[in-house]
């Protein structure tokens, strides 16, 4: 009674190669027409399944490459749009009394382009002045800008990038990316940043893909327009109505069960059948569609049918031999294609793994979906209770200064591997890097007792100590409370992120858990008010020493009266506002502090100690200078402006005539005033300042000596080396080695 079941189970375990051989054998002994149809249909079905899977694998890889490209451009556009020099330039216009911001903007754009691997052009639209600066067209009026009408019709969105596909509008034969400047505007943006990208850079990715069977790939936006295709003539056209079920409509950047599904099936276009597969990118709401003519896939099945008709009367032995040869012949191309795709998939697996767990901690995937994906790709995070442990660098600015970008990536990778090795013998764990200075360790355990909480806490302490011992990286570690399933991991990540914020109150290089966060013992903030008054009074008197002393007392008192980071930041923001008001009053409204930049720097502070040093070394001197400027002679103010101009333009041709023309005085006057104020000549100061810049770059960067000489406007490396040695008594190369050894 069990024999049919065993036979059925055996038949399911047959490989595709053996199944194809069996089909050919049956065709040799069963009536030709019946088994011929069965053979062709079965072969077509198997080929279709294989092609569907291959289509989806190829589409996932293409989607990943396109998404990474878009994210890279998004970051580059945000860095330009959020740059203070660019913001100031679009605010005051390109043509004004101070061209420093215009030149600075051009330099920012130049550097941003040089940091990207691909070539693209950048245009900056000054909305108020109706002017455009472009790396392609130079400075032109907005009326002469080829994309003026397109900008009006498309517009921009608050702090986001708008992508305009090729062939949108009459003259848009390229991929455009638009972003408002500033990125965070209140009423309307002062300018619009436009990236011009040659679409052939992206269509080249599609041209490298070989689907086989005369297949092709289309990429469409949510309106059904073809954004990219292997056939350039199709770009800008609309897809066939029969393919619309395979595109997705929804909000870009919002992942849902509907927007992230994958589709495969059969469609008809122009009287011909096609196999179609599609996936959707939740990042930009594009649909990636692959289609292959159905006749190409059924051609193999037709060959089997004709082969069977010719061999109907042959001997069974001969049929077995021919079946073996035929099955090898049919399967080999598919096997080679499968092996190639599997190799490419293995290369992309680490990136896919990170993508899955990033979506998990951000709450973008359901419990069942994450379990399905991790089981499918062998990325199981086992356990019934989960913790999120955040390991974050305390001084990321120093880390970036010390290591180049590639070295930083290797350091983060090595840190992740170390954390996984520390954890793997005791818990199930995976790591992911949500931020450049942060590693999240996802820990799973089946133990629901308090012992598990204590064991995880000890493991978090190991993370902190080993990071310091092996990488010399002071880190703060935050450990969340336990959650019971995958869906709770995103809440645990938010919990750990909030705990990291208490680093300013609790100090750096610490383990922060929920028990570490306690309400302050103090009951009144009167002492804080008095200390703030003392600081303001001392600065008004010009007594920085007294102000520093009161600041230290304020830093010591804050943990006793405040229990959240927002209150701490509010206290220091109040001081900055009062300093600005003091400067305005002293200068009769003619002077002010750059409070926007100061607030931005304040938000980057990670500890009370760092905040105290920043106030003492940066804010207090800035306020003191601003108050002194209110009473200093006119010629002293002029020389201070000249010094500031030198500091901003040291990498240009700084001649005495040029600077004098900039400040509308004669060269002899400037030379005399400069020597009287600085006790040194103009040229000596420029030379000394450039040498100081060279020493800084030699000590803290890997910039080649040739590039340093060029940036500092020396005619040759030999000339730079000779002057550097005269000023420092050491050649540049030896100075770099000596400074590294001292450090």
Rosetta blueprint (number, residue, H / E / L):
1 X L
2 X L
3 X H
4 X H
5 X H
6 X H
7 X H
8 X H
9 X H
10 X H
11 X H
12 X H
13 X L
14 X L
15 X L
16 X H
17 X H
18 X H
19 X H
20 X H
21 X H
22 X H
23 X H
24 X H
25 X H
26 X H
27 X H
28 X H
29 X H
30 X L
31 X L
32 X H
33 X H
34 X H
35 X H
36 X H
37 X H
38 X H
39 X H
40 X H
41 X H
42 X H
43 X H
44 X H
45 X H
46 X H
47 X H
48 X H
49 X H
50 X H
51 X H
52 X H
53 X H
54 X H
55 X H
56 X H
57 X H
58 X H
59 X H
60 X H
61 X H
62 X H
63 X H
64 X H
65 X H
66 X H
67 X H
68 X H
69 X H
70 X H
71 X H
72 X H
73 X H
74 X H
75 X H
76 X H
77 X H
78 X H
79 X H
80 X H
81 X H
82 X L
83 X L
84 X H
85 X H
86 X H
87 X H
88 X H
89 X H
90 X H
91 X H
92 X H
93 X L
94 X L
95 X L
96 X L
97 X L
98 X L
99 X L
100 X H
101 X H
102 X H
103 X H
104 X H
105 X H
106 X H
107 X H
108 X H
109 X H
110 X H
111 X H
112 X H
113 X H
114 X H
115 X L
116 X L
117 X L
118 X L
119 X L
120 X L
121 X E
122 X E
123 X E
124 X E
125 X E
126 X E
127 X L
128 X L
129 X L
130 X L
131 X E
132 X E
133 X E
134 X E
135 X L
136 X L
137 X L
138 X E
139 X E
140 X E
141 X E
142 X H
143 X H
144 X H
145 X L
146 X L
147 X L
148 X H
149 X H
150 X H
151 X H
152 X H
153 X H
154 X H
155 X L
156 X L
157 X E
158 X L
159 X L
160 X E
161 X E
162 X E
163 X E
164 X E
165 X L
166 X L
167 X L
168 X L
169 X L
170 X L
171 X L
172 X L
173 X L
174 X L
175 X E
176 X E
177 X E
178 X E
179 X E
180 X E
181 X E
182 X L
183 X L
184 X L
185 X L
186 X L
187 X L
188 X L
189 X L
190 X L
191 X E
192 X E
193 X E
194 X E
195 X E
196 X E
197 X E
198 X L
199 X L
200 X H
201 X H
202 X H
203 X H
204 X H
205 X H
206 X H
207 X H
208 X L
209 X L
210 X L
211 X L
212 X L
213 X L
214 X L
215 X L
216 X E
217 X E
218 X E
219 X E
220 X E
221 X L
222 X L
223 X L
224 X L
225 X E
226 X E
227 X E
228 X E
229 X E
230 X L
231 X L
232 X H
233 X H
234 X H
235 X L
236 X L
237 X L
238 X E
239 X L
240 X L
241 X H
242 X H
243 X H
244 X H
245 X H
246 X H
247 X L
248 X L
249 X L
250 X L
251 X L
252 X L
253 X L
254 X L
255 X L
256 X L
257 X L
258 X L
259 X L
260 X L
261 X L
262 X L
263 X E
264 X E
265 X E
266 X E
267 X E
268 X E
269 X E
270 X L
271 X L
272 X E
273 X E
274 X E
275 X E
276 X E
277 X E
278 X E
279 X E
280 X E
281 X L
282 X L
283 X L
284 X L
285 X L
286 X L
287 X E
288 X E
289 X E
290 X E
291 X E
292 X E
293 X E
294 X H
295 X H
296 X H
297 X H
298 X H
299 X H
300 X H
301 X H
302 X H
303 X H
304 X H
305 X H
306 X H
307 X H
308 X H
309 X H
310 X H
311 X L
312 X L
313 X L
314 X L
315 X L
316 X H
317 X H
318 X H
319 X H
320 X H
321 X H
322 X H
323 X H
324 X H
325 X H
326 X H
327 X H
328 X H
329 X H
330 X H
331 X H
332 X H
333 X H
334 X H
335 X H
336 X H
337 X H
338 X H
339 X H
340 X H
341 X H
342 X H
343 X H
344 X H
345 X H
346 X H
347 X H
348 X H
349 X H
350 X H
351 X H
352 X H
353 X H
354 X H
355 X H
356 X H
357 X H
358 X H
359 X H
360 X H
361 X H
362 X L
363 X L
364 X L
365 X L
366 X L
367 X H
368 X H
369 X H
370 X H
371 X H
372 X H
373 X H
374 X H
375 X H
376 X H
377 X L
378 X L
379 X L
380 X L
381 X L
382 X L
383 X L
384 X L
385 X E
386 X E
387 X E
388 X E
389 X E
390 X E
391 X E
392 X E
393 X E
394 X L
395 X L
396 X H
397 X H
398 X H
399 X H
400 X H
401 X H
402 X H
403 X L
404 X L
405 X H
406 X H
407 X H
408 X H
409 X H
410 X H
411 X H
412 X H
413 X H
414 X H
415 X H
416 X H
417 X H
418 X H
419 X H
420 X H
421 X H
422 X H
423 X H
424 X H
425 X L
426 X L
427 X L
428 X E
429 X E
430 X E
431 X E
432 X E
433 X E
434 X E
435 X E
436 X L
437 X L
438 X E
439 X E
440 X E
441 X E
442 X E
443 X E
444 X E
445 X E
446 X L
447 X L
448 X L
449 X L
450 X H
451 X H
452 X H
453 X H
454 X H
455 X H
456 X H
457 X H
458 X H
459 X H
460 X H
461 X H
462 X H
463 X H
464 X H
465 X H
466 X H
467 X H
468 X H
469 X H
470 X H
471 X H
472 X L
473 X L
474 X L
475 X E
476 X E
477 X E
478 X E
479 X E
480 X L
481 X L
482 X L
483 X E
484 X L
485 X L
486 X H
487 X H
488 X H
489 X H
490 X H
491 X H
492 X H
493 X H
494 X H
495 X H
496 X H
497 X H
498 X H
499 X H
500 X H
501 X L
502 X L
503 X H
504 X H
505 X H
506 X H
507 X L
508 X L
509 X L
510 X L
511 X E
512 X E
513 X L
514 X H
515 X H
516 X H
517 X L
518 X L
519 X L
520 X L
521 X L
522 X L
523 X L
524 X L
525 X L
526 X H
527 X H
528 X H
529 X H
530 X H
531 X H
532 X H
533 X H
534 X H
535 X H
536 X H
537 X H
538 X H
539 X H
540 X H
541 X H
542 X L
543 X L
544 X H
545 X H
546 X H
547 X H
548 X H
549 X H
550 X H
551 X H
552 X H
553 X H
554 X H
555 X H
556 X H
557 X H
558 X H
559 X H
560 X H
561 X H
562 X L
563 X L
564 X L
565 X H
566 X H
567 X H
568 X H
569 X H
570 X H
571 X H
572 X H
573 X H
574 X H
575 X H
576 X H
577 X H
578 X H
579 X H
580 X H
581 X H
582 X H
583 X H
584 X H
585 X H
586 X H
587 X L
588 X L
589 X L
590 X L
591 X L
592 X L
593 X L
594 X L
595 X H
596 X H
597 X H
598 X H
599 X H
600 X H
601 X H
602 X H
603 X H
604 X L
605 X L
606 X L
607 X L
608 X H
609 X H
610 X H
611 X H
612 X H
613 X H
614 X H
615 X H
616 X H
617 X H
618 X H
619 X H
620 X H
621 X H
622 X H
623 X H
624 X H
625 X H
626 X H
627 X H
628 X H
629 X H
630 X L
631 X L
632 X L
633 X L
634 X H
635 X H
636 X H
637 X H
638 X H
639 X H
640 X H
641 X H
642 X H
643 X H
644 X H
645 X H
646 X H
647 X H
648 X H
649 X L
650 X L
651 X L
652 X L
653 X L
654 X L
655 X L
656 X H
657 X H
658 X H
659 X H
660 X H
661 X H
662 X H
663 X L
664 X L
665 X L
666 X L
667 X H
668 X H
669 X H
670 X H
671 X H
672 X H
673 X H
674 X H
675 X H
676 X H
677 X H
678 X H
679 X L
680 X L
681 X L
682 X H
683 X H
684 X H
685 X H
686 X H
687 X H
688 X H
689 X H
690 X H
691 X H
692 X H
693 X H
694 X H
695 X H
696 X H
697 X H
698 X H
699 X H
700 X H
701 X L
702 X L
703 X L
704 X L
705 X H
706 X H
707 X H
708 X H
709 X H
710 X H
711 X H
712 X L
713 X L
714 X L
715 X L
716 X L
717 X H
718 X H
719 X H
720 X H
721 X H
722 X H
723 X H
724 X H
725 X H
726 X H
727 X H
728 X H
729 X L
730 X L
731 X L
732 X H
733 X H
734 X H
735 X H
736 X H
737 X H
738 X H
739 X H
740 X H
741 X H
742 X H
743 X L
